[in-house]
Structures are given as C-alpha cells and as structure tokens.
Amino acid sequence: MTTTIILHDSKHKTTKDNNSDVESQQTPEATDVIFDYAKRAQWLRAALLGANDGLLSTASLMMGVGAVREDLKAMILTGIAGLVAGACSMAIGEFVSVYSQYDIEISQIKREMKSSRNTNNNELEAKKNELPSPTKAAVASGTAFAVGAVVPLLASGFIRGYYVRVGVLVAAVSMTLVGFGGLSAVLGRAPVVKSTFRVLVGGLVAMGVTYGLTKAVGSTGLVST
C-alpha cells in the first residue's frame, strides 16, 4: 500500500512516496545471479569419466600382468595396448551414443515442426547447431582416456625393479585419483573429502581385485608364463 506524506512549509507542499524508500533500501543480494552448477554435470562427467577410466583401466591391466610377469617390457606393452584400445573404444562408444541421441532429437524437432506446420529450414538448422556434436564428443572422450592412461605408463615405465615399480605405480595412480576426485568436487561444488575418498577407494579396489584374481589364475598353472 502506498502512503503519501505531505510536508508543510511556508511556501509549498512536498509529497513523498514511500515506495521510493522501499526500492532504495533493496539489498544488493536481491540482484545476485545464482549459477547453476548442474549445467557442468554433463561435460564434467564425460571428461572425468574418460580420464578416470583411462587411469584405472591401464593401471589395472599393468598390475594384472605384473602379477604373473615381472619384466618391465610386458607391463609397458600391456599399458600401451590398454591405452590405444581403451581410447578407441571410448571414442567410438561416445560417438555412437551421442549420434543416437542426436538422431532422436532431430526426429522430435521435425515432428514438432510438422505438427505446427512450420517448414522453416533455417529454424531447423539453428536447432541442429544447438545439439551436441558426436565427433567432438568422441574426440573429447578418447583424449580424456588417453590422458588418464599416460599416468601409469610414465610413472613406472622407466623403473626396472619390480617391487619399486609396482609401488610407484600404485602411489602415482592414488595421487592422480585424489586429484580427479578433488577437481570434480570443486568444479561441481560437491563435498571435497567425500568425493575424493570415494574415487580413491574405488580405484584401489579395482586395482587390487585385478591383481589378486590374475595372481590366482596364474598360480593355478592354467596359463603358461
């Protein structure tokens, strides 16, 4: 409700609207824009998932082969094969997945335009450009995997002592996992300790299970070393 105050003096009247006082007293916080960190979820998930997969897959493969073959050459060749195969698999999988989504979105847009009797090709092209690119997604996913896979290769690729090599490999992977977990938490505004702990424990379990099962299979004599 607007209240009008009339001030009297000897010459004239002055009218003051209380609404102007209310507007002038608005706090700066009322105009703050809150950033939606959920918008980062899609690209953050793809990038970190690819890098994390590359790191753990390659490290686990190297640990598994190292459980039955202690020579450096076998572990390095296994790591390189894992890097190349994994990067290609991630890229192709992401390309097929995003392209399938792209086709579904385009079909839906065409149906909506047809139902509204809108045949504007320019509008269709504009909506196509807003959709994710399958090629870019494939390149990003494959690159992220390769970046993660390089870590265990560089960490242990020049160490000839078997036990030192395995120890350095586990330490390097653990530190990288902590970095991935912390980075994802900071960018997504999630709890840092909880996210980091979850990523670290999951990675160590993956490497431990791979090492243990491969060691068990190798000890049975079913596979000649």
KOLKOLPA-404756 format. One record per residue (C-alpha): residue in three letters; y, z, x. Coordinates in steps of 0.1 Angstrom, whole numbers, always signed. Layout:
<nodes>
<node><type>ALA</type><c2>Y</c2><c3>Z</c3><c1>X</c1></node>
...
</nodes>
This chain:
<nodes>
<node><type>MET</type><c2>+0</c2><c3>+0</c3><c1>+0</c1></node>
<node><type>THR</type><c2>+35</c2><c3>-9</c3><c1>+13</c1></node>
<node><type>THR</type><c2>+61</c2><c3>+18</c3><c1>+15</c1></node>
<node><type>THR</type><c2>+97</c2><c3>+9</c3><c1>+17</c1></node>
<node><type>ILE</type><c2>+121</c2><c3>+34</c3><c1>+33</c1></node>
<node><type>ILE</type><c2>+158</c2><c3>+29</c3><c1>+27</c1></node>
<node><type>LEU</type><c2>+182</c2><c3>+44</c3><c1>+52</c1></node>
<node><type>HIS</type><c2>+217</c2><c3>+50</c3><c1>+41</c1></node>
<node><type>ASP</type><c2>+248</c2><c3>+50</c3><c1>+63</c1></node>
<node><type>SER</type><c2>+284</c2><c3>+45</c3><c1>+56</c1></node>
<node><type>LYS</type><c2>+283</c2><c3>+7</c3><c1>+58</c1></node>
<node><type>HIS</type><c2>+250</c2><c3>-8</c3><c1>+48</c1></node>
<node><type>LYS</type><c2>+214</c2><c3>-2</c3><c1>+38</c1></node>
<node><type>THR</type><c2>+184</c2><c3>-8</c3><c1>+62</c1></node>
<node><type>THR</type><c2>+150</c2><c3>-15</c3><c1>+48</c1></node>
<node><type>LYS</type><c2>+119</c2><c3>-8</c3><c1>+70</c1></node>
<node><type>ASP</type><c2>+84</c2><c3>-19</c3><c1>+61</c1></node>
<node><type>ASN</type><c2>+57</c2><c3>+5</c3><c1>+73</c1></node>
<node><type>ASN</type><c2>+33</c2><c3>-24</c3><c1>+76</c1></node>
<node><type>SER</type><c2>+50</c2><c3>-35</c3><c1>+108</c1></node>
<node><type>ASP</type><c2>+44</c2><c3>+0</c3><c1>+122</c1></node>
<node><type>VAL</type><c2>+7</c2><c3>-2</c3><c1>+115</c1></node>
<node><type>GLU</type><c2>+5</c2><c3>-36</c3><c1>+132</c1></node>
<node><type>SER</type><c2>+24</c2><c3>-24</c3><c1>+163</c1></node>
<node><type>GLN</type><c2>+1</c2><c3>+6</c3><c1>+166</c1></node>
<node><type>GLN</type><c2>-31</c2><c3>-15</c3><c1>+168</c1></node>
<node><type>THR</type><c2>-51</c2><c3>-7</c3><c1>+199</c1></node>
<node><type>PRO</type><c2>-59</c2><c3>-34</c3><c1>+224</c1></node>
<node><type>GLU</type><c2>-96</c2><c3>-26</c3><c1>+219</c1></node>
<node><type>ALA</type><c2>-94</c2><c3>-42</c3><c1>+185</c1></node>
<node><type>THR</type><c2>-89</c2><c3>-76</c3><c1>+200</c1></node>
<node><type>ASP</type><c2>-116</c2><c3>-73</c3><c1>+227</c1></node>
<node><type>VAL</type><c2>-143</c2><c3>-100</c3><c1>+226</c1></node>
<node><type>ILE</type><c2>-179</c2><c3>-87</c3><c1>+229</c1></node>
<node><type>PHE</type><c2>-200</c2><c3>-111</c3><c1>+250</c1></node>
<node><type>ASP</type><c2>-234</c2><c3>-118</c3><c1>+235</c1></node>
<node><type>TYR</type><c2>-258</c2><c3>-113</c3><c1>+265</c1></node>
<node><type>ALA</type><c2>-287</c2><c3>-125</c3><c1>+243</c1></node>
<node><type>LYS</type><c2>-274</c2><c3>-161</c3><c1>+249</c1></node>
<node><type>ARG</type><c2>-285</c2><c3>-157</c3><c1>+285</c1></node>
<node><type>ALA</type><c2>-321</c2><c3>-149</c3><c1>+274</c1></node>
<node><type>GLN</type><c2>-334</c2><c3>-185</c3><c1>+274</c1></node>
<node><type>TRP</type><c2>-323</c2><c3>-197</c3><c1>+308</c1></node>
<node><type>LEU</type><c2>-328</c2><c3>-163</c3><c1>+323</c1></node>
<node><type>ARG</type><c2>-363</c2><c3>-161</c3><c1>+311</c1></node>
<node><type>ALA</type><c2>-371</c2><c3>-197</c3><c1>+323</c1></node>
<node><type>ALA</type><c2>-356</c2><c3>-192</c3><c1>+358</c1></node>
<node><type>LEU</type><c2>-371</c2><c3>-157</c3><c1>+364</c1></node>
<node><type>LEU</type><c2>-404</c2><c3>-165</c3><c1>+349</c1></node>
<node><type>GLY</type><c2>-408</c2><c3>-196</c3><c1>+371</c1></node>
<node><type>ALA</type><c2>-398</c2><c3>-177</c3><c1>+403</c1></node>
<node><type>ASN</type><c2>-419</c2><c3>-147</c3><c1>+394</c1></node>
<node><type>ASP</type><c2>-449</c2><c3>-169</c3><c1>+387</c1></node>
<node><type>GLY</type><c2>-445</c2><c3>-187</c3><c1>+420</c1></node>
<node><type>LEU</type><c2>-442</c2><c3>-155</c3><c1>+439</c1></node>
<node><type>LEU</type><c2>-472</c2><c3>-138</c3><c1>+423</c1></node>
<node><type>SER</type><c2>-495</c2><c3>-168</c3><c1>+420</c1></node>
<node><type>THR</type><c2>-491</c2><c3>-178</c3><c1>+456</c1></node>
<node><type>ALA</type><c2>-493</c2><c3>-143</c3><c1>+469</c1></node>
<node><type>SER</type><c2>-524</c2><c3>-135</c3><c1>+448</c1></node>
<node><type>LEU</type><c2>-541</c2><c3>-167</c3><c1>+460</c1></node>
<node><type>MET</type><c2>-534</c2><c3>-158</c3><c1>+496</c1></node>
<node><type>MET</type><c2>-546</c2><c3>-123</c3><c1>+491</c1></node>
<node><type>GLY</type><c2>-577</c2><c3>-135</c3><c1>+474</c1></node>
<node><type>VAL</type><c2>-586</c2><c3>-160</c3><c1>+501</c1></node>
<node><type>GLY</type><c2>-577</c2><c3>-134</c3><c1>+527</c1></node>
<node><type>ALA</type><c2>-602</c2><c3>-110</c3><c1>+512</c1></node>
<node><type>VAL</type><c2>-631</c2><c3>-133</c3><c1>+524</c1></node>
<node><type>ARG</type><c2>-614</c2><c3>-153</c3><c1>+551</c1></node>
<node><type>GLU</type><c2>-592</c2><c3>-135</c3><c1>+576</c1></node>
<node><type>ASP</type><c2>-580</c2><c3>-165</c3><c1>+596</c1></node>
<node><type>LEU</type><c2>-543</c2><c3>-175</c3><c1>+593</c1></node>
<node><type>LYS</type><c2>-549</c2><c3>-212</c3><c1>+586</c1></node>
<node><type>ALA</type><c2>-570</c2><c3>-206</c3><c1>+555</c1></node>
<node><type>MET</type><c2>-543</c2><c3>-183</c3><c1>+540</c1></node>
<node><type>ILE</type><c2>-515</c2><c3>-207</c3><c1>+548</c1></node>
<node><type>LEU</type><c2>-533</c2><c3>-237</c3><c1>+534</c1></node>
<node><type>THR</type><c2>-541</c2><c3>-218</c3><c1>+503</c1></node>
<node><type>GLY</type><c2>-504</c2><c3>-208</c3><c1>+499</c1></node>
<node><type>ILE</type><c2>-492</c2><c3>-244</c3><c1>+503</c1></node>
<node><type>ALA</type><c2>-517</c2><c3>-257</c3><c1>+478</c1></node>
<node><type>GLY</type><c2>-507</c2><c3>-230</c3><c1>+453</c1></node>
<node><type>LEU</type><c2>-470</c2><c3>-238</c3><c1>+458</c1></node>
<node><type>VAL</type><c2>-475</c2><c3>-276</c3><c1>+452</c1></node>
<node><type>ALA</type><c2>-500</c2><c3>-272</c3><c1>+423</c1></node>
<node><type>GLY</type><c2>-480</c2><c3>-245</c3><c1>+406</c1></node>
<node><type>ALA</type><c2>-447</c2><c3>-262</c3><c1>+409</c1></node>
<node><type>CYS</type><c2>-461</c2><c3>-294</c3><c1>+394</c1></node>
<node><type>SER</type><c2>-479</c2><c3>-275</c3><c1>+367</c1></node>
<node><type>MET</type><c2>-448</c2><c3>-256</c3><c1>+357</c1></node>
<node><type>ALA</type><c2>-426</c2><c3>-287</c3><c1>+357</c1></node>
<node><type>ILE</type><c2>-450</c2><c3>-308</c3><c1>+336</c1></node>
<node><type>GLY</type><c2>-457</c2><c3>-279</c3><c1>+312</c1></node>
<node><type>GLU</type><c2>-420</c2><c3>-272</c3><c1>+307</c1></node>
<node><type>PHE</type><c2>-413</c2><c3>-310</c3><c1>+303</c1></node>
<node><type>VAL</type><c2>-439</c2><c3>-313</c3><c1>+276</c1></node>
<node><type>SER</type><c2>-429</c2><c3>-281</c3><c1>+258</c1></node>
<node><type>VAL</type><c2>-391</c2><c3>-289</c3><c1>+258</c1></node>
<node><type>TYR</type><c2>-398</c2><c3>-325</c3><c1>+248</c1></node>
<node><type>SER</type><c2>-419</c2><c3>-314</c3><c1>+218</c1></node>
<node><type>GLN</type><c2>-391</c2><c3>-291</c3><c1>+207</c1></node>
<node><type>TYR</type><c2>-366</c2><c3>-320</c3><c1>+213</c1></node>
<node><type>ASP</type><c2>-387</c2><c3>-343</c3><c1>+190</c1></node>
<node><type>ILE</type><c2>-389</c2><c3>-317</c3><c1>+163</c1></node>
<node><type>GLU</type><c2>-351</c2><c3>-310</c3><c1>+164</c1></node>
<node><type>ILE</type><c2>-343</c2><c3>-347</c3><c1>+163</c1></node>
<node><type>SER</type><c2>-366</c2><c3>-352</c3><c1>+133</c1></node>
<node><type>GLN</type><c2>-350</c2><c3>-323</c3><c1>+115</c1></node>
<node><type>ILE</type><c2>-315</c2><c3>-337</c3><c1>+122</c1></node>
<node><type>LYS</type><c2>-325</c2><c3>-371</c3><c1>+109</c1></node>
<node><type>ARG</type><c2>-339</c2><c3>-356</c3><c1>+77</c1></node>
<node><type>GLU</type><c2>-308</c2><c3>-336</c3><c1>+71</c1></node>
<node><type>MET</type><c2>-286</c2><c3>-367</c3><c1>+77</c1></node>
<node><type>LYS</type><c2>-307</c2><c3>-388</c3><c1>+54</c1></node>
<node><type>SER</type><c2>-307</c2><c3>-362</c3><c1>+26</c1></node>
<node><type>SER</type><c2>-269</c2><c3>-360</c3><c1>+28</c1></node>
<node><type>ARG</type><c2>-267</c2><c3>-398</c3><c1>+31</c1></node>
<node><type>ASN</type><c2>-249</c2><c3>-396</c3><c1>+64</c1></node>
<node><type>THR</type><c2>-256</c2><c3>-426</c3><c1>+86</c1></node>
<node><type>ASN</type><c2>-230</c2><c3>-418</c3><c1>+113</c1></node>
<node><type>ASN</type><c2>-247</c2><c3>-427</c3><c1>+146</c1></node>
<node><type>ASN</type><c2>-220</c2><c3>-410</c3><c1>+166</c1></node>
<node><type>GLU</type><c2>-228</c2><c3>-377</c3><c1>+150</c1></node>
<node><type>LEU</type><c2>-265</c2><c3>-382</c3><c1>+157</c1></node>
<node><type>GLU</type><c2>-258</c2><c3>-388</c3><c1>+194</c1></node>
<node><type>ALA</type><c2>-235</c2><c3>-358</c3><c1>+196</c1></node>
<node><type>LYS</type><c2>-262</c2><c3>-336</c3><c1>+182</c1></node>
<node><type>LYS</type><c2>-287</c2><c3>-351</c3><c1>+206</c1></node>
<node><type>ASN</type><c2>-265</c2><c3>-341</c3><c1>+235</c1></node>
<node><type>GLU</type><c2>-264</c2><c3>-305</c3><c1>+223</c1></node>
<node><type>LEU</type><c2>-302</c2><c3>-302</c3><c1>+226</c1></node>
<node><type>PRO</type><c2>-319</c2><c3>-291</c3><c1>+259</c1></node>
<node><type>SER</type><c2>-329</c2><c3>-318</c3><c1>+283</c1></node>
<node><type>PRO</type><c2>-366</c2><c3>-320</c3><c1>+291</c1></node>
<node><type>THR</type><c2>-360</c2><c3>-334</c3><c1>+325</c1></node>
<node><type>LYS</type><c2>-335</c2><c3>-307</c3><c1>+335</c1></node>
<node><type>ALA</type><c2>-359</c2><c3>-280</c3><c1>+322</c1></node>
<node><type>ALA</type><c2>-388</c2><c3>-295</c3><c1>+342</c1></node>
<node><type>VAL</type><c2>-368</c2><c3>-297</c3><c1>+374</c1></node>
<node><type>ALA</type><c2>-354</c2><c3>-261</c3><c1>+370</c1></node>
<node><type>SER</type><c2>-389</c2><c3>-247</c3><c1>+362</c1></node>
<node><type>GLY</type><c2>-406</c2><c3>-264</c3><c1>+391</c1></node>
<node><type>THR</type><c2>-378</c2><c3>-255</c3><c1>+415</c1></node>
<node><type>ALA</type><c2>-379</c2><c3>-219</c3><c1>+405</c1></node>
<node><type>PHE</type><c2>-416</c2><c3>-217</c3><c1>+410</c1></node>
<node><type>ALA</type><c2>-413</c2><c3>-232</c3><c1>+445</c1></node>
<node><type>VAL</type><c2>-385</c2><c3>-208</c3><c1>+454</c1></node>
<node><type>GLY</type><c2>-407</c2><c3>-178</c3><c1>+445</c1></node>
<node><type>ALA</type><c2>-438</c2><c3>-193</c3><c1>+462</c1></node>
<node><type>VAL</type><c2>-419</c2><c3>-197</c3><c1>+495</c1></node>
<node><type>VAL</type><c2>-415</c2><c3>-160</c3><c1>+499</c1></node>
<node><type>PRO</type><c2>-451</c2><c3>-150</c3><c1>+508</c1></node>
<node><type>LEU</type><c2>-455</c2><c3>-181</c3><c1>+529</c1></node>
<node><type>LEU</type><c2>-425</c2><c3>-173</c3><c1>+551</c1></node>
<node><type>ALA</type><c2>-433</c2><c3>-136</c3><c1>+552</c1></node>
<node><type>SER</type><c2>-469</c2><c3>-139</c3><c1>+566</c1></node>
<node><type>GLY</type><c2>-471</c2><c3>-174</c3><c1>+578</c1></node>
<node><type>PHE</type><c2>-465</c2><c3>-166</c3><c1>+614</c1></node>
<node><type>ILE</type><c2>-484</c2><c3>-133</c3><c1>+618</c1></node>
<node><type>ARG</type><c2>-519</c2><c3>-137</c3><c1>+634</c1></node>
<node><type>GLY</type><c2>-531</c2><c3>-101</c3><c1>+630</c1></node>
<node><type>TYR</type><c2>-549</c2><c3>-99</c3><c1>+597</c1></node>
<node><type>TYR</type><c2>-541</c2><c3>-63</c3><c1>+586</c1></node>
<node><type>VAL</type><c2>-504</c2><c3>-67</c3><c1>+597</c1></node>
<node><type>ARG</type><c2>-502</c2><c3>-100</c3><c1>+579</c1></node>
<node><type>VAL</type><c2>-516</c2><c3>-85</c3><c1>+546</c1></node>
<node><type>GLY</type><c2>-493</c2><c3>-55</c3><c1>+549</c1></node>
<node><type>VAL</type><c2>-462</c2><c3>-77</c3><c1>+555</c1></node>
<node><type>LEU</type><c2>-472</c2><c3>-99</c3><c1>+526</c1></node>
<node><type>VAL</type><c2>-475</c2><c3>-70</c3><c1>+502</c1></node>
<node><type>ALA</type><c2>-442</c2><c3>-55</c3><c1>+514</c1></node>
<node><type>ALA</type><c2>-423</c2><c3>-88</c3><c1>+511</c1></node>
<node><type>VAL</type><c2>-437</c2><c3>-95</c3><c1>+476</c1></node>
<node><type>SER</type><c2>-429</c2><c3>-60</c3><c1>+465</c1></node>
<node><type>MET</type><c2>-393</c2><c3>-61</c3><c1>+476</c1></node>
<node><type>THR</type><c2>-388</c2><c3>-95</c3><c1>+460</c1></node>
<node><type>LEU</type><c2>-403</c2><c3>-82</c3><c1>+428</c1></node>
<node><type>VAL</type><c2>-378</c2><c3>-54</c3><c1>+428</c1></node>
<node><type>GLY</type><c2>-350</c2><c3>-79</c3><c1>+434</c1></node>
<node><type>PHE</type><c2>-362</c2><c3>-101</c3><c1>+405</c1></node>
<node><type>GLY</type><c2>-365</c2><c3>-71</c3><c1>+382</c1></node>
<node><type>GLY</type><c2>-331</c2><c3>-57</c3><c1>+391</c1></node>
<node><type>LEU</type><c2>-314</c2><c3>-91</c3><c1>+388</c1></node>
<node><type>SER</type><c2>-329</c2><c3>-98</c3><c1>+354</c1></node>
<node><type>ALA</type><c2>-318</c2><c3>-63</c3><c1>+342</c1></node>
<node><type>VAL</type><c2>-282</c2><c3>-67</c3><c1>+355</c1></node>
<node><type>LEU</type><c2>-277</c2><c3>-102</c3><c1>+341</c1></node>
<node><type>GLY</type><c2>-292</c2><c3>-92</c3><c1>+307</c1></node>
<node><type>ARG</type><c2>-276</c2><c3>-58</c3><c1>+306</c1></node>
<node><type>ALA</type><c2>-310</c2><c3>-41</c3><c1>+303</c1></node>
<node><type>PRO</type><c2>-321</c2><c3>-8</c3><c1>+319</c1></node>
<node><type>VAL</type><c2>-324</c2><c3>-15</c3><c1>+356</c1></node>
<node><type>VAL</type><c2>-350</c2><c3>+11</c3><c1>+366</c1></node>
<node><type>LYS</type><c2>-373</c2><c3>+4</c3><c1>+337</c1></node>
<node><type>SER</type><c2>-372</c2><c3>-34</c3><c1>+342</c1></node>
<node><type>THR</type><c2>-377</c2><c3>-32</c3><c1>+379</c1></node>
<node><type>PHE</type><c2>-406</c2><c3>-8</c3><c1>+376</c1></node>
<node><type>ARG</type><c2>-423</c2><c3>-30</c3><c1>+351</c1></node>
<node><type>VAL</type><c2>-421</c2><c3>-61</c3><c1>+372</c1></node>
<node><type>LEU</type><c2>-432</c2><c3>-43</c3><c1>+404</c1></node>
<node><type>VAL</type><c2>-462</c2><c3>-26</c3><c1>+388</c1></node>
<node><type>GLY</type><c2>-473</c2><c3>-58</c3><c1>+371</c1></node>
<node><type>GLY</type><c2>-471</c2><c3>-78</c3><c1>+403</c1></node>
<node><type>LEU</type><c2>-490</c2><c3>-52</c3><c1>+424</c1></node>
<node><type>VAL</type><c2>-517</c2><c3>-51</c3><c1>+397</c1></node>
<node><type>ALA</type><c2>-520</c2><c3>-89</c3><c1>+397</c1></node>
<node><type>MET</type><c2>-525</c2><c3>-90</c3><c1>+435</c1></node>
<node><type>GLY</type><c2>-548</c2><c3>-60</c3><c1>+435</c1></node>
<node><type>VAL</type><c2>-571</c2><c3>-74</c3><c1>+408</c1></node>
<node><type>THR</type><c2>-572</c2><c3>-108</c3><c1>+426</c1></node>
<node><type>TYR</type><c2>-580</c2><c3>-93</c3><c1>+459</c1></node>
<node><type>GLY</type><c2>-607</c2><c3>-69</c3><c1>+445</c1></node>
<node><type>LEU</type><c2>-625</c2><c3>-95</c3><c1>+424</c1></node>
<node><type>THR</type><c2>-625</c2><c3>-121</c3><c1>+452</c1></node>
<node><type>LYS</type><c2>-638</c2><c3>-95</c3><c1>+477</c1></node>
<node><type>ALA</type><c2>-665</c2><c3>-85</c3><c1>+453</c1></node>
<node><type>VAL</type><c2>-676</c2><c3>-121</c3><c1>+447</c1></node>
<node><type>GLY</type><c2>-675</c2><c3>-128</c3><c1>+485</c1></node>
<node><type>SER</type><c2>-697</c2><c3>-97</c3><c1>+492</c1></node>
<node><type>THR</type><c2>-724</c2><c3>-109</c3><c1>+469</c1></node>
<node><type>GLY</type><c2>-732</c2><c3>-139</c3><c1>+491</c1></node>
<node><type>LEU</type><c2>-728</c2><c3>-164</c3><c1>+463</c1></node>
<node><type>VAL</type><c2>-700</c2><c3>-181</c3><c1>+482</c1></node>
<node><type>SER</type><c2>-705</c2><c3>-191</c3><c1>+518</c1></node>
<node><type>THR</type><c2>-676</c2><c3>-182</c3><c1>+541</c1></node>
</nodes>
